[in-house]
Amino acid sequence: MAMIKSLVLLSSCVLLAACVQNNANNANRRTTSNYVLPFGDAGAGISAEELAKRYPAPVNRNLKEVRIGILLPLTGEHAELGSALLDAAMLALFDKYATMKPEDAKVQVVLVPKDTGGTAEGAAKAAKAALADGAQLLLGPLLTQEVAAVAPIARKQHINVLSFSNNRDVAQDGVYLFGFLPSEQVERVSKEAWARGVQKMGALLPKDAYGQKIAAALRNLAAKQGKNIAGIEFYESGSKEMDLPLQRLTGGRGGDKIDALLLAENGENLHHMIARINAFGIDTKKVRLLGTGLWDDPALFASDDVAGGWFASSPQHASIRFETRYKSQYNKIPPRLAGLAYDAVALAASLANAPSGVDFSKSAFTTKSGYAGSAGGIFRCHFDGTCEHGLAIMEINKGGLKEISPAPKSF
């Protein structure tokens, strides 16, 4: 098996206080006057003063500076999520240097946050600003239209992009999608269901771009695995009328025609769907419910109607470790996507401090062995711009999650 490269080890610095003390000790040996805050010009959306209050991480002025742009929606509709991603990014930078041996710290990574505003125009402006400030790598942006706008700007400057999107439509050479692809989630949970005896899998999906991607992934996987799909039916996205697609899916025979059902909804829409499915004669306590990454929502875990359902997610031990670390610093639970920013910054810091020198090359991102992220488990990227993750299978159980199949430890 290929060895996985470790990015961040938190065992020696679980709590921020311990990390601060460790850095204080190191600082005393090298003089505390050599430390400043780890950020470049903040750009619109967040002031340097606010950054200074939120991120008390040290930077060593004796080291050569390597700037990395991080493009996030710090204002607008997605500002709360963008702020959480930035919190995670800065925490990762702190943790990386807190656990790094002094002799391994060859350069000092400085994050340059830029606000995209959640728009294509804002993302393009943010990318140009980060590059003008000397960024040698771009992390983010988050949304599909933002990535599409940033890609040609970065390509013109021969700068690679590690985005937080999961829409493979914008993946390309040098623009990597670090988000969890719907196809890999479907593949992992479907393979687990088949391995555990499911014979008649069906799917009830929204008639939108997301539902079509899920359907295509399921059909392609079934063809490769030599499996039959009992049926894939669609309903109008946002509609609560689904009796006709249920009729087509089951043939009016309730649960006799299917023994597992893949659903790509969450929240109230999911609860309504399950109620209709049961009313239609399908006992969801006997038919295995399967979900996508949309199910990775704590609000669902206490719901009895979803109990016993399976979905694919990052390894539970990694998720818990990251959530604990984040909460100890910011006194709140992070959104799931925040782990992407944590692992992305940890990877960037590792590549910046590579033994042979700063290496943000395509070959570094696409190494076959991949990397081990502290927050999300193993991952690796490919030359087509897609990234894959080692996922575990989670069962919604007694108000929480139970990991019933662990993530792989290597590719």
Helices and strands as residue ranges (DSSP letters): E 5-6, H 16-30, G 32-34, E 35-36, H 48-54, E 59-60, E 64-72, H 79-98, G 102-104, E 107-115, H 120-132, E 138-139, H 144-156, E 161-163, G 168-170, E 175-177, H 182-195, E 201-206, H 209-225, E 229-235, H 243-250, G 254-256, E 260-263, H 267-279, E 288-290, G 293-295, H 298-301, G 304-306, E 310-313, H 316-330, H 338-352, H 362-365, E 371-373, E 377-381, E 387-389, E 392-397, E 400-405
